[in-house]
Amino acid sequence: MLGRVTTPQNLDERFRDAVSALPDPGARRDPADAVRAGALLTGARALELFDAQLASRHLDLAARWLRSFNEGFYTIGSSGHEGNAGVAAALLPTDPALLHYRSAAFFAARAKSIADAARDVLRGVVASAHEPIAGGRHKVFGSADLNIIPTTSTVASHLPRAVGLAWSLARPRGSQRRWPADSIVVASFGDASANHATATAALNAAGWFEHSGVRLPLLLICEDNGIGVSVPSPDGWLAAMLATRPGVRYTSADGCDLAATYDAAVEAAGFVRRERRPAVLHLSTVRLMGHAGADAEVAYRSTEEINRDLERDPLIATARLLVAGGLRTPDEVVTRYDEVGWQVRKVAEEVLGEPKLAGVAEIVAPLAPRRPLRVAHEITEVATRAAGPGARERLQMFDGKLPEQSGPLTLAQTINATLTDALLVNPGMLLFGEDVAGKGGVYGVTKRLRDRFGAERIFDTLLDETTILGLALGAGVDGLLPVPEIQYLAYLHNAEDQLRGEAATMSFFSQGAYKNPMVVRIAGLAYQQAFGGHFHNDNSVAVLRDVPGLVLAVPARPADAAPMLRSCLASAAADGSVCVFLEPIALYHTRDLYEPGDNEWLAPYSPPNQWSGEHVPIGRARTYPVGNAADLTIVTFGNGLRMSLRVAARLAEEGYGSRVVDLRWLSPLPAADLVREASATGRVLIVDETRRSGGVGEGILAALVDGGFVGAARRTASADSLIPLGPAAQQVLVGEDAITQGAHALLAR
C-alpha cells in the first residue's frame, strides 16, 4: 500500500503484500552457505539477524500501539534502520557500544532472545520502574550485560566519549580492565547529527590522534536516512564530509541490504581491531513512519519521497534475500513475522501493569550517590599509602624536600602538591588539558607533574574543550580517574553539555551500572590584574550549579584547597562523582591578607598523617569569627572571602563583630551551615562575586528562606555585565567599598 502518510497499519500491510508476492525458487540452500554469491553472511546468520530485524520493527509497532491509549511515552523508532543488526553481528559481544536512538535491531541482535530484547525496550517505552538499565527514567538502549553504554544523544554528544573510551582502551594497562584488550569501541549516529559540533569535534579528535601516532580502536557508524526530523540532508554531503576526514578510514554500504551491511561491517571492524585505527562506516538507510509518533511526514515530504523510502524497506529486502536464497518460502517469512509480532505484543501487554517510579527519592537515588563515610575512608586509605609504601617514592617525587617541609604555600603551590600526592598513590589517575604538561599550566599549577609521572599520565591535548571532556568521559567509564583541566572558565561554555548531558546523566540513566568519575579543574572567576577581559575573567557559574548531581568546589585559601581536592578525588573514586574544582585565578599566587608582607593567605601543607583529621566533607562551610562574631554574618566564597575578611577586620576596629562564612561548596550548597551561622547574628550580608541575575546569591537567599531564617538579609553582587578589560573591570565587580556599605546598612537596622 502506497500513500502520503506511512502508518503502522500500512507498513504492516505493505510488508505482507510485498513478501506474499515474492516468487518461491523452490530449491533449498544449506544455511551454512553464503546467503548469496560472494557474501560473507551465511544463511544461518541471516536468519538470526532477520529475527532481530523483525523484533525491531514490531517494537516500533508496539510503541505506537501503546501510545495510542497513552501508555507509551516514546515513539522514536528504528523502522528503516534495521540493517544495524548486521553491524552488531560483525562485532564481538564484548565490544562496548554507544548507540544511536534508532538501534533497536542492534540491541535485539545482542540480546539473548527476542523476549529479552522486547522486555527491556518496552519497559523503557512505558517508563516501567523495572526497566533494567535506566529504571524508567528514560528510554535508552543500554545494558551492562550486553556492553551497551546508554546514551541519550540526539545530536551525537556521545561521540566525544566514544573517542575517549577508544583512547582509554588503547592505553597500556594492567589486568584491571572492564573490557578485553582486543576490544573496539563502536558508536552510531545519524546523518543530521553528523553536522553537530560534538560530531565534528569527535571526528577531528580521532583524526588528530591518528596523525599524532596515537592509535584509536574506534568504529563510527553513520546511519544516513537522508533527513533530520523535517530537514533533508543535501545529496552527497555526508559522503563528501565523512570521506575527507583526515586520519579516519571511510567505507560505505547500503544499510538496507543486510548482506552488504554485514560484509562492510565485518571488514571495517576487522580493520579497526587489527590496526587499532579509527574508521567510519557510512550506511545508507531510510526512515519509515516519520521521526516519531506525532510527526506528520505529509507536512514536509512528497508522496514520491515517502514511496521511494518504502521501496527500500530493509525488512522486505531481507525477506527477499532469504526467499531468493532458498532459506525460507514467502509463507514461512510471513509466519515468522507474525510469530515475532505476537511475542512482542505479549511482552507489551505484560509490561503495561508494571509500576512506575513513585517519588522524588526513588527517582534521584542513582543520580549522584553520596557515601560520606566511604569518602572519608578513601582519604584515610590514600593517606596510609602515601605515608607507608609510598613514603620513599614520595620523597623522591618532591626532590628530597616534602611540601610539608617547605614552609607556607600559595594556593597554586598547594594544588600542585596535592595533585602530586594524588597521582603518586592512584596509578589510574590521569591529568590532561591545554598547556598542562610541558608548560605546567598558564599559571604554573601543574608545573613538573609530567617530569614526575611521565607523558602517559600527564599530557597536553588539542585545544578543544569538548574533546578534553570527552576523553575524561571515556577514561572514567573505563575505570580510570581522569582530572581534565579547562584552562579558563569561559572556555567551558564551548563544551558544557559534555558535563550536563553526558557526565551527569550516566549514573542516572544506568542506575549506577556505568559511571564516569572525574574531577574537572577549571581556572576561573575574576579579579585578575593586568590581564583579562571577559574570556579570562569569567564570573558565571550558573550552568554548573544547574547540573543535577554535579559537585562544585571553590577553594579560596590554601588551607582548604588540599582537603577539598582530596574530597573531590575520593568522591569520584568511591561514588563515581562528577566534580568541578573551580580555582580562583586571582588567588593562585596571593600571599598577603591584611598588609603587604603579612603572608596571612599562605598555609603550611599537611603531612599524610593529618589528612584524615583535616577532611572537608562535601557541602560543609567554614566560618571565620572576627571580633565577638555577634553582630553580622557575611556569606561569601572565592575572591569574596579575602575581601570580606579584610572588611570584617575594619568593622572589628569599629566595634562590630562578624562571622565570615566561606561556603567552599557552591553545589551542593552548605544550607544547614548557612542557616545556622545566619541565625547566630540575625543579619546576613551576601557577598557574591558572580552576577546579580543568575548568580550564587539567589541560591543563598533561597536556602535561607527555605531554612526558616527570619532575620535581615542583604546582598552585594557583581553587575549583570561581561567583564571589561583593564581597570574598568573594577566598576562591574564587587569590591570592598560595596561590602562595607552593605555591612553598615545592615548594622544600622
C-alpha positions in Angstrom: 0.0 0.0 0.0 1.4 3.3 -1.1 0.2 6.6 0.3 1.1 10.0 1.6 1.5 9.0 5.2 3.3 5.9 6.5 1.3 4.5 9.4 1.9 1.3 11.4 -1.0 -0.3 9.7 0.0 0.4 6.1 3.6 -0.5 6.9 2.5 -3.9 8.2 0.1 -4.5 5.3 2.8 -3.5 2.8 5.3 -6.0 4.2 2.7 -8.8 4.0 1.7 -7.9 0.4 5.3 -7.5 -0.8 6.5 -10.8 0.7 3.5 -12.7 -0.4 4.2 -11.6 -4.0 7.8 -12.9 -4.0 8.4 -15.9 -6.3 9.5 -19.0 -4.5 12.5 -20.5 -6.2 11.7 -24.0 -4.7 15.2 -25.2 -4.1 16.5 -25.1 -0.6 20.0 -23.9 0.3 22.3 -25.1 3.1 22.1 -22.4 5.8 25.9 -22.9 6.3 26.4 -21.4 2.8 26.7 -17.8 2.0 23.4 -16.1 1.7 24.3 -15.1 -1.8 27.3 -15.5 -4.1 30.3 -13.6 -2.8 28.8 -12.6 0.5 30.4 -13.2 3.9 27.0 -13.5 5.6 25.8 -17.1 5.9 22.2 -18.2 5.6 22.1 -19.3 9.3 23.3 -15.9 10.5 21.0 -14.1 8.1 18.0 -16.0 9.7 19.2 -15.0 13.2 19.5 -11.3 12.1 16.2 -11.3 10.4 14.6 -12.2 13.8 16.4 -9.2 15.3 15.1 -7.0 12.4 11.6 -8.4 12.9 11.8 -7.7 16.7 12.9 -4.1 16.0 10.0 -3.5 13.6 7.4 -4.9 15.9 8.9 -2.9 18.8 8.1 0.2 16.8 4.6 -1.0 16.1 4.1 -1.9 19.8 5.3 1.5 20.8 2.8 3.2 18.5 0.1 0.9 19.8 0.9 1.8 23.5 1.0 5.5 22.6 -2.5 5.2 21.1 -4.0 4.8 24.6 -1.5 6.9 26.5 0.5 4.1 27.9 3.6 4.5 25.8 5.8 7.6 26.2 8.5 7.2 23.5 7.9 6.6 19.8 11.1 7.5 18.1 11.5 4.2 16.1 14.1 2.2 14.2 12.0 1.4 11.2 14.2 1.7 8.1 17.4 1.3 10.2 17.0 -2.5 10.9 20.2 -3.1 8.9 22.2 -2.2 12.0 21.6 -5.8 13.2 24.3 -6.6 10.7 26.7 -4.2 12.4 26.0 -5.9 15.8 26.8 -9.3 14.2 30.1 -8.1 12.9 31.4 -7.2 16.3 32.3 -9.2 19.4 29.7 -9.1 22.1 32.4 -7.7 24.4 32.9 -4.6 22.2 31.5 -1.6 24.1 28.8 0.1 22.0 27.3 3.6 22.3 24.1 3.6 20.2 22.1 5.9 18.1 18.4 6.1 19.1 17.3 4.1 16.1 19.3 1.0 17.1 16.6 -1.5 18.2 17.8 -4.1 15.8 21.4 -3.8 17.0 20.1 -4.2 20.6 18.0 -7.2 19.6 20.9 -8.9 17.8 23.0 -8.7 21.0 20.2 -9.7 23.4 19.8 -13.4 24.5 16.4 -13.7 23.0 13.6 -11.7 21.3 11.6 -11.7 24.5 14.6 -10.3 26.5 15.1 -7.6 24.0 11.4 -6.7 23.8 11.0 -6.6 27.5 14.0 -4.3 28.1 13.0 -1.9 25.3 9.2 -1.8 26.0 9.8 -1.3 29.7 11.6 1.8 28.6 8.8 2.8 26.4 6.2 2.6 29.2 8.6 4.1 31.8 8.5 1.0 34.0 10.4 1.1 37.2 11.5 -2.5 36.3 13.4 -1.4 33.2 16.9 -2.8 33.9 19.2 0.0 32.8 17.5 3.3 33.4 14.8 2.1 35.7 12.1 4.0 33.9 13.9 7.3 33.9 14.3 7.5 30.2 14.1 5.3 27.1 17.6 4.3 26.3 19.4 1.5 24.6 21.8 0.2 27.3 22.8 -2.9 29.1 25.8 -3.7 31.3 25.5 -7.4 30.4 25.4 -6.6 26.7 28.2 -4.0 26.9 25.9 -1.3 25.6 26.6 2.0 27.3 23.4 4.1 27.5 23.3 7.4 25.7 20.5 9.9 25.5 22.1 11.5 22.5 20.1 13.0 19.7 22.9 15.2 18.4 25.9 12.9 18.6 27.0 14.3 22.0 28.1 10.7 22.9 30.8 10.6 20.2 33.5 12.5 22.2 33.0 9.9 24.9 33.4 7.2 22.3 36.7 8.8 21.3 37.8 8.9 24.9 36.9 5.3 25.5 38.8 4.2 22.5 41.8 6.2 23.6 41.5 4.6 27.1 41.3 1.1 25.6 44.4 1.8 23.6 46.4 2.7 26.7 48.8 0.2 28.2 47.0 -1.2 31.3 47.4 -3.9 33.9 45.0 -6.7 34.4 42.2 -4.5 35.7 40.2 -3.8 32.6 36.4 -3.5 32.1 36.7 -4.7 28.5 39.2 -7.2 26.9 42.4 -5.8 25.5 41.3 -6.5 21.9 38.0 -4.7 22.2 37.0 -1.9 19.8 34.5 0.9 20.5 31.5 1.3 18.2 29.4 4.4 18.2 26.5 5.1 15.9 24.9 8.4 14.9 22.6 9.9 12.3 23.2 12.0 9.2 21.8 15.2 10.7 23.7 14.7 13.9 26.9 14.4 11.9 26.7 18.2 11.4 26.7 18.9 15.1 29.7 20.4 16.8 30.2 17.4 19.0 30.4 15.1 16.0 32.8 17.4 14.3 34.9 17.5 17.4 34.9 13.7 17.7 35.9 13.2 14.1 38.5 15.8 14.3 39.9 14.4 17.5 40.1 10.9 16.0 42.0 12.2 13.0 44.2 14.3 15.2 45.2 11.3 17.4 45.8 9.2 14.3 48.0 11.9 12.8 49.9 12.2 16.1 50.6 8.5 16.1 48.1 7.5 18.8 46.0 4.5 17.7 42.3 4.5 18.5 40.3 1.3 18.1 37.1 3.2 17.2 34.4 2.3 14.7 31.9 5.1 13.9 28.7 4.1 12.2 26.8 6.9 10.4 23.2 5.7 9.7 22.2 8.1 6.9 18.4 8.2 6.3 18.7 11.5 4.5 16.6 13.6 6.8 16.8 15.2 10.2 13.3 15.5 11.6 12.0 17.5 8.7 15.2 18.9 7.2 16.7 16.9 4.3 20.5 16.3 4.2 21.9 17.6 0.9 22.6 14.8 -1.6 26.2 13.7 -1.3 27.0 15.9 1.6 27.6 13.1 4.2 29.8 11.1 1.8 31.8 14.1 0.9 32.2 15.2 4.5 33.0 11.8 6.0 35.2 10.5 3.2 37.6 13.5 3.5 38.2 13.4 7.3 42.0 13.1 7.7 43.1 10.0 9.6 39.7 8.3 9.7 39.2 5.5 7.2 36.0 5.7 5.2 33.8 2.9 3.8 30.2 2.9 2.8 27.4 0.4 2.2 23.7 0.1 1.5 22.2 -0.1 5.0 19.0 -1.5 3.7 20.8 -4.6 2.3 21.6 -6.9 5.3 24.3 -8.8 3.5 26.1 -5.7 2.2 25.9 -4.1 5.7 27.2 -7.2 7.4 30.1 -7.6 4.9 31.1 -3.9 5.2 30.8 -4.0 9.0 33.0 -7.2 9.2 35.6 -5.5 7.0 35.5 -2.2 8.9 35.5 -3.8 12.3 38.3 -6.2 11.3 40.4 -3.2 10.1 39.9 -1.3 13.4 40.6 -4.4 15.5 43.7 -5.4 13.6 45.2 -1.9 13.0 43.8 -0.2 16.2 42.9 2.8 14.0 39.7 4.7 13.6 37.2 4.1 10.8 33.7 5.3 9.8 31.2 3.2 8.1 28.6 5.2 6.2 25.3 3.3 5.8 22.6 4.5 3.5 19.2 3.8 5.3 15.7 5.1 5.2 13.3 6.4 7.8 9.8 4.9 7.9 6.8 6.2 9.8 8.3 9.7 10.4 10.6 11.0 13.0 8.3 10.0 15.9 4.7 9.2 16.6 3.5 12.7 16.5 5.4 13.6 13.3 3.2 14.1 10.2 5.6 13.5 7.3 3.0 14.9 4.9 3.8 18.4 6.1 7.3 18.3 4.6 7.7 15.2 2.4 6.1 14.5 -1.0 4.3 11.3 -1.9 7.2 10.4 -4.2 9.8 10.8 -1.4 7.8 8.7 1.0 7.2 6.0 -1.5 10.8 5.9 -2.5 11.8 5.1 1.0 9.1 2.5 1.3 10.5 0.7 -1.7 13.8 0.3 0.2 12.3 -1.1 3.4 15.1 -3.3 4.8 12.7 -5.9 6.2 11.3 -6.6 2.7 14.9 -6.5 1.4 16.0 -9.2 3.9 12.9 -11.3 3.2 13.7 -11.1 -0.5 17.2 -12.2 0.3 16.0 -15.2 2.3 13.5 -16.3 -0.2 15.7 -15.9 -3.2 18.4 -17.8 -1.4 16.1 -20.7 -0.8 16.3 -20.3 3.0 12.6 -19.6 3.6 9.4 -19.6 1.5 7.3 -16.4 1.4 4.7 -18.1 3.6 7.3 -19.0 6.1 8.6 -15.5 6.2 5.1 -14.1 6.9 4.6 -16.8 9.5 7.8 -15.8 11.3 6.9 -12.2 11.1 3.6 -12.9 12.9 5.3 -15.2 15.5 7.8 -12.5 16.4 4.9 -9.9 16.4 2.9 -12.0 18.8 5.9 -12.4 21.1 6.5 -8.6 21.2 2.8 -7.8 21.7 2.6 -10.3 24.5 5.5 -8.6 26.2 3.9 -5.2 25.6 0.8 -6.3 27.4 2.8 -7.7 30.3 4.8 -4.6 30.9 1.7 -2.4 30.9 0.9 -3.2 34.5 4.4 -2.7 35.9 4.9 0.0 38.5 6.2 3.5 37.6 8.7 5.5 39.6 6.7 6.6 42.6 8.5 9.5 44.3 11.4 12.0 44.2 13.7 9.9 46.4 13.3 6.9 44.2 13.9 8.9 41.0 17.0 10.7 42.1 18.6 7.8 44.0 21.1 6.9 41.3 21.8 10.5 40.2 24.7 11.2 42.5 25.0 8.8 45.4 26.8 10.3 48.4 28.6 8.0 50.8 30.4 10.4 53.1 31.8 7.6 55.3 33.2 5.8 52.3 34.7 9.0 51.0 36.3 9.7 54.4 37.6 6.1 54.4 39.0 6.6 51.0 41.0 9.6 52.2 42.3 7.6 55.1 43.5 4.8 52.7 45.2 7.3 50.5 47.0 8.8 53.4 48.1 5.4 54.6 49.5 4.6 51.2 51.3 7.9 51.0 52.8 7.6 54.5 53.6 3.9 54.2 54.5 2.1 51.0 54.8 5.4 49.1 56.9 7.3 51.6 60.2 6.8 49.9 58.8 7.4 46.4 57.0 10.5 47.7 60.3 11.9 48.9 61.9 11.3 45.5 58.9 12.9 43.7 59.4 16.1 45.7 63.2 16.0 45.1 64.1 15.2 48.7 62.1 18.1 50.2 58.5 17.3 51.1 55.9 20.1 50.7 55.1 20.0 54.4 58.8 20.9 55.0 58.7 23.8 52.5 57.0 26.4 54.7 53.7 28.1 54.0 52.5 27.6 50.4 50.3 29.6 48.0 47.1 28.3 46.6 48.8 27.3 43.3 51.6 25.5 45.2 49.2 23.7 47.4 47.1 22.4 44.5 50.3 21.3 42.8 51.5 19.4 45.9 48.1 17.8 46.3 47.9 16.6 42.7 51.4 15.2 43.1 50.4 13.2 46.1 47.2 12.0 44.5 49.0 10.9 41.3 51.5 9.0 43.4 49.0 6.9 45.3 46.5 6.4 42.5 48.1 4.9 39.3 44.8 5.2 37.5 44.7 8.9 37.8 45.4 11.0 34.7 45.8 14.7 34.3 45.5 16.4 30.9 44.3 19.6 29.1 45.7 22.5 27.2 49.3 23.5 28.2 49.3 21.4 31.4 52.3 19.2 30.6 55.3 20.9 29.0 54.4 24.4 30.2 53.0 23.3 33.5 49.8 25.3 33.0 49.3 29.0 32.3 49.8 29.8 36.0 52.3 27.1 36.9 49.8 25.0 38.8 50.8 21.7 37.1 54.5 22.5 36.9 56.8 19.5 36.8 54.0 17.0 37.0 54.9 15.5 33.6 58.5 15.2 34.7 57.4 13.3 37.8 54.8 11.0 36.3 55.6 10.8 32.6 53.7 11.7 29.4 51.4 8.7 29.6 49.7 10.2 32.6 50.3 14.0 32.2 49.8 15.2 28.7 48.7 18.1 26.6 45.6 17.8 24.4 44.4 19.5 21.3 42.7 22.8 22.0 39.1 21.7 22.2 37.2 21.6 25.4 34.6 19.1 24.0 37.4 16.7 23.3 39.1 17.2 26.6 35.9 16.4 28.5 35.1 13.6 26.0 38.5 12.0 26.9 37.6 12.2 30.5 34.2 10.7 29.9 35.7 7.7 28.1 38.5 7.2 30.6 36.1 7.4 33.5 33.7 4.8 32.2 36.7 2.6 31.6 37.7 2.7 35.2 40.3 5.4 35.3 40.2 8.6 37.4 40.6 11.5 34.9 41.4 15.0 36.1 41.0 17.2 33.0 41.8 20.9 33.1 39.7 23.6 31.4 42.1 26.5 31.0 39.6 29.2 31.7 36.0 29.1 33.0 34.7 30.9 29.9 36.2 28.1 27.7 33.9 25.6 29.4 30.8 27.2 27.8 32.0 25.8 24.5 31.5 22.3 25.8 29.3 22.4 28.9 26.8 19.8 27.6 29.5 17.2 27.9 29.1 17.7 31.7 25.3 18.4 31.7 24.1 15.9 29.1 26.8 13.2 29.3 28.7 13.1 32.5 25.9 13.9 35.0 23.4 11.6 33.3 25.4 8.4 33.2 24.7 7.1 36.6 21.1 8.4 36.5 20.3 6.6 33.2 22.2 3.4 34.1 21.3 3.1 37.8 25.0 3.1 38.6 25.8 0.3 36.2 28.1 2.7 34.4 29.8 5.7 36.0 32.2 8.3 34.7 34.1 9.6 37.8 36.1 12.8 37.1 37.4 15.9 38.8 37.4 18.8 36.3 39.8 21.5 37.3 38.9 24.9 36.0 40.8 28.2 36.4 38.2 30.9 36.7 36.4 33.8 38.4 37.6 37.4 38.1 39.9 40.0 39.7 43.0 39.2 37.6 45.2 42.2 37.3 46.8 43.4 34.1 45.2 40.6 32.1 41.7 39.5 31.3 38.6 40.7 29.5 35.5 38.5 29.6 37.2 35.4 28.2 39.8 35.2 31.1 37.8 36.9 33.8 34.6 35.0 33.8 32.3 35.1 36.9 29.4 32.9 35.6 28.9 29.6 37.3 25.1 29.3 36.8 25.4 26.5 34.2 27.5 24.4 36.7 25.1 24.9 39.6 22.2 23.9 37.3 23.6 20.4 36.6 21.8 17.9 39.0 24.3 15.9 41.0 27.4 17.8 40.0 29.7 18.8 42.8 31.1 22.4 42.5 34.0 23.2 44.8 35.6 26.7 45.1 38.7 26.7 47.3 39.7 30.2 48.3 42.6 29.5 50.7 45.5 27.1 50.5 44.4 25.5 53.9 41.1 24.4 52.3 42.4 23.6 48.8 44.2 20.4 49.7 41.5 18.8 51.8 38.8 19.9 49.3 40.6 18.5 46.3 41.2 15.2 48.2 37.5 15.1 49.0 36.6 15.5 45.3 39.1 12.8 44.2 37.8 10.5 46.9 34.2 11.1 46.0 35.0 10.4 42.3 36.8 7.2 43.2 34.2 6.0 45.8 30.9 7.2 44.3 31.7 7.9 40.7 31.0 11.6 41.3 31.4 14.3 38.7 33.2 17.1 40.4 34.3 20.6 39.2 37.1 22.1 41.1 36.9 25.8 40.4 40.2 27.6 41.2 40.1 31.4 41.7 42.9 32.6 39.4 43.4 35.9 41.2 44.2 33.9 44.4 46.7 31.5 42.9 49.7 33.4 43.9 48.3 35.7 46.6 50.4 35.8 49.8 49.0 38.6 51.9 45.7 39.2 53.6 45.7 42.4 55.6 49.0 44.1 54.9 51.8 43.7 52.3 54.2 41.1 53.6 52.0 39.6 56.3 51.8 36.2 54.4 48.4 35.6 56.0 46.9 34.0 52.9 49.6 31.3 52.9 49.2 28.0 54.7 51.5 25.0 55.5 50.9 21.8 53.7 49.9 18.9 56.0 51.7 15.6 56.0 49.7 12.4 55.3 49.1 11.5 58.9 47.0 14.7 59.2 44.9 14.3 56.1 42.1 12.3 57.8 41.8 14.8 60.6 41.6 17.7 58.2 39.0 16.1 55.9 36.5 18.6 54.5 33.2 16.8 53.7 31.4 17.8 50.5 28.8 20.5 51.3 30.3 21.9 54.5 31.1 25.6 55.0 33.9 27.2 57.1 33.3 30.1 59.5 35.9 32.7 60.5 34.9 34.6 63.7 36.2 38.2 63.7 35.9 40.2 66.9 33.0 39.0 69.0 31.3 37.5 65.9 27.9 38.6 67.3 26.7 41.4 65.0 26.9 40.3 61.4 27.2 37.2 59.3 28.9 37.6 55.9 28.4 34.8 53.5 30.7 34.5 50.6 33.1 32.3 48.6 36.2 32.6 46.3 37.6 36.1 45.9 34.8 37.4 48.2 36.4 35.6 51.1 39.6 37.7 51.1 37.7 40.9 50.6 35.1 40.0 53.3 37.8 39.2 55.8 39.5 42.5 55.2 36.2 44.4 55.6 35.4 42.3 58.8 38.7 43.3 60.3 37.9 47.0 59.8 34.4 46.5 61.2 36.0 45.0 64.3 38.0 48.1 64.8 34.7 50.0 64.8 33.4 47.6 67.5 31.3 45.3 65.3 31.9 41.6 65.4 31.4 39.5 62.3 31.4 35.8 61.3 32.6 35.3 57.8 31.2 32.2 56.2 33.2 30.7 53.3 30.7 28.4 51.5 33.5 26.5 49.8 30.9 24.3 48.0 28.5 26.0 45.6 26.8 22.7 44.8 25.6 21.3 47.0 25.2 24.5 49.0 26.0 24.0 52.7 22.4 25.0 53.6 22.5 23.8 57.2 25.7 25.6 58.0 24.4 28.7 56.2 21.2 28.9 58.2 22.9 28.2 61.5 25.5 30.9 61.0 22.9 33.4 59.7 20.7 32.8 62.7 23.6 33.4 65.1 23.5 37.1 64.3 20.2 37.7 62.6 21.9 39.8 60.0 23.3 38.4 56.8 25.3 40.1 54.1 25.8 38.0 51.0 29.0 38.9 49.1 28.6 37.3 45.6 31.2 37.9 43.0 29.0 36.3 40.4 26.3 38.3 38.6 23.2 39.7 40.3 21.0 37.8 37.9 21.5 34.1 37.9 24.3 34.4 40.4 25.0 32.3 43.5 23.4 34.9 45.8 20.0 34.0 44.5 20.6 30.4 45.7 21.8 31.6 49.1 18.7 33.7 49.6 16.5 30.8 48.6 18.4 28.5 51.1 17.9 31.0 53.9 14.2 31.3 53.2 13.7 27.5 52.9 15.6 27.1 56.1 13.3 29.4 58.0 15.7 32.3 58.5 13.7 35.3 59.7 16.4 38.0 60.1 17.6 40.7 57.8 19.4 39.8 54.6 21.1 41.9 52.0 23.4 41.1 49.1 26.0 42.7 47.1 26.8 41.2 43.8 28.6 42.0 40.6 26.8 43.8 37.8 24.9 42.0 35.1 27.7 42.6 32.7 30.5 40.9 30.9 33.8 41.9 32.5 35.7 44.5 30.5 39.4 44.8 30.0 41.7 46.7 32.4 40.7 49.0 35.3 37.1 49.2 34.1 36.6 45.6 35.4 36.5 47.0 38.9 33.4 49.0 38.0 31.3 45.9 37.5 32.8 43.6 40.1 32.1 43.5 43.8 34.6 45.5 45.8 35.5 46.2 49.4 33.7 49.5 49.4 30.4 47.9 48.4 30.9 45.2 51.0 31.5 47.9 53.6 28.4 49.9 52.6 26.2 46.7 52.7 27.5 45.8 56.1 26.8 49.3 57.6 23.3 49.3 56.1 22.6 46.1 57.9 24.2 47.1 61.1 22.2 50.3 61.2 18.9 48.3 61.4 
